[in-house]
Amino acid sequence: MSSGEKPWGVVVHNDDHIPFAVAYHLLRTICEFDAEKARGLTAAIHQSGSVAVGSYDRATAESITLRLVRAGLRAELRQAVYDTQEAFSAERVDGGVLVMVPEVFARDWERAFEALDRLYRVGSTARGLRWPRPVMTRRPLLRKMFPDTSASRWQSALFRRRHRKVLADRALVNRVCQQWINAESLVLTPDEVDEWIVVLGQIRALYRLVRKATPLQFQTLSYLQQKLVQAVDPEAFAGPDGQPVAGGQAATDQAAS
């Protein structure tokens, strides 16, 4: 891959007609993953609908995609898609959580932080919604990002107004953005990890409202939050089934979730 060239990702989509064992075998033999990673990615594809299983130079990505498609998997070749497992890591260390974000991956998400910052400016107007939908002003956008807290819309509006400084906190967004951009190797305190989780969740909510975000973009934001949670709270549970989110490679490998 030439310097500065964005990677080419291989995205595999879920297909109810392909047995789990077949998808697992193809990821092992064609992508040359070890058993644990292939099993986790196969589970992630089934659960999430689509997963970026790797990022390569174009020739390699095209070759892998061709072989997967030839064997019956629904695979897609897409540029500027990163293997999130390689592009972002969060590991518990003494004093907090060590996060590592390569600069090229961090810069790709910088505009998302800027969009959130613009929305939170007093007197700003939100534009750029999905065409041909009409432009939505800032107030209804905030209402959709932070939904009603009462059966009364009036009471809910008063709640958002009382707590606007907390809900739409530009200082928080800017603080996390500066850390994100410079996080090639950075140790966050547990409180700072919680701030990252909050801001990433708000970006996902904004993307849902104002952008034609791909499923992979939503999955990536969820994956980043999940990795942070796993690092800061290893005992966290995935859901009512009682399985810890850190208990299996399937959760870890939901790259671009």
C-alpha angles and dihedrals in degrees: 000000000000120000112278095011114134113239125252115237130210109219119192119200128207117260119184090206095063114081117235091240092054094051090046092050093049093051089051097047102033101033091032094227121161118251096263096050094043091051092048094047092048090053091046092052090052093048101039102034096233135025135183100236095187148337124233145151112292098259093051093044091049092049093050092046091050093052093047093049092046089056093050105263120132099242129165133199112220133169125229092025114132131202093248092202088064096036097054133032133172120186131174113246136164107295098017142314125330110219124188121193119171111230095241091054092045093051092052089064098040092095090057091059090046092052091053091048092052092050091054095053113110110251095014124142121220117224139163101070121161108296129267090025113101120260111271117218122232098258097058089043091057090046091056093045092050104032129208116297094194139039085246113076088202092056089046092052090051090050092053091046093051092049100034094118089059099039097044100033110165092182090058092049093048092046093052092043092055091050091046094052091050098039101110082122118356135149113220125198116234089257091053090050089055089052090053091050091052096048094045089052091051092050089053090051091049092048090053090056106038111021140059088238117181121234087250092059091053090045091050092054091048090048092052091051091048094051090051091050092049090052098046097036112026091175093060115129126224097221147305092318087074097233113143113238089228092050099091144028090240091075093042093051098052087114112180091013 
